[in-house]
Amino acid sequence: MLLDLLHWLVQPATLAARRLGHAGDSVRLASRSRRCRAAWAPHLAAAKDAVRAAMADLPRRETAVVLGAGLLDDVPIDALAAAFRQVVLVDAVHPWRGRWRARRHANVVRLTFDLSGTADLRLGRGETFGPVLPPVCREADLVISANLLSQLPILPVARLEAAGRLGAFTDPDAFGQRIVAAHLAALADLSARICLVTDRDETEEDRDGRPIARLDLLYGIDPGPAPRSWDWVLAPFGEEARDRRLVHRVSAWPDWRPPA
Ligand SMILES: C[S@@+](CC[C@H](N)C(=O)[O-])C[C@H]1O[C@@H](n2cnc3c(N)ncnc32)[C@H](O)[C@@H]1O
């Protein structure tokens, strides 16, 4: 707890990212990923593998963009930096661990951007959604959405629930659904190859593997049939509760297209 507080204080985050809760979330993600290293290893390896598959036969390799780059736990940054002239890492916060992992690559740049399009709404500076992708995505050859999609609605929906209203938005589920849909619509509109990796639902299980609760992390939005899927033990027994664990179903599309 105290370590997390210190980590938050030295986190290289903007004032807006601190006010909006992204800095705190990034600290908690880093702590959990350290604690759950063994449980997360197969998931991180599978996610990296999907990105490698997306790069494999790409004819033009000028610019790759990583959305939700974060700690770079699930992104093969060395392979990307070697393959592309430029790699742009996009996140609300670029924590020290991600910076450290990319430190050797002069062609890796960082961009701080709110990918939910709701920062102004949440800061009381606007009445509606802002852009959900930075302009660099338009000129990219590969855009990777790296375990980001399910995360996008979390803080905005919590803010709406606490405030009761954000701009014209009052229904948390409709708001969450709109954020998820906006990300997929913006990706679908790009000419780049899209590599989409996302968790889709969460199951809480007891020690006998019985499901206790299930949660649709994408608010009913279906990105389509996935060529790759796996389970990610997000919280093994003992992490959140002694006799309960949280398992996320993850899907990956090395070459995602919107469902017809
Ligand atoms: C579960 S992590 C993804 C894992 C990440 N690829 C890694 O290897 O650490 C989700 C990432 O999305 C970022 N994120 C969440 N909401 C965001 C937003 N509105 N705008 C930009 N980034 C956001 C978080 O800061 C975090 O780094």
The ligand as an ORCA input file, in Angstrom:
! r2SCAN-3c Opt
* xyz 0 1
  C      -4.678     -3.690    -18.967
  S      -3.624     -2.416    -19.507
  C      -3.060     -3.080    -21.026
  C      -1.806     -3.789    -20.850
  C      -0.652     -3.040    -21.461
  N      -0.639     -3.284    -22.904
  C       0.597     -3.506    -20.776
  O       1.352     -4.298    -21.357
  O       0.798     -3.074    -19.641
  C      -4.660     -1.153    -20.110
  C      -3.895      0.081    -20.505
  O      -4.843      0.979    -21.063
  C      -4.582      2.268    -20.582
  N      -5.821      3.049    -20.638
  C      -6.971      2.817    -19.964
  N      -7.870      3.771    -20.270
  C      -7.265      4.609    -21.153
  C      -7.678      5.787    -21.826
  N      -8.887      6.308    -21.640
  N      -6.809      6.378    -22.666
  C      -5.559      5.869    -22.851
  N      -5.109      4.759    -22.242
  C      -5.961      4.145    -21.392
  C      -4.075      2.074    -19.180
  O      -3.319      3.195    -18.745
  C      -3.250      0.794    -19.323
  O      -1.925      1.071    -19.610
*
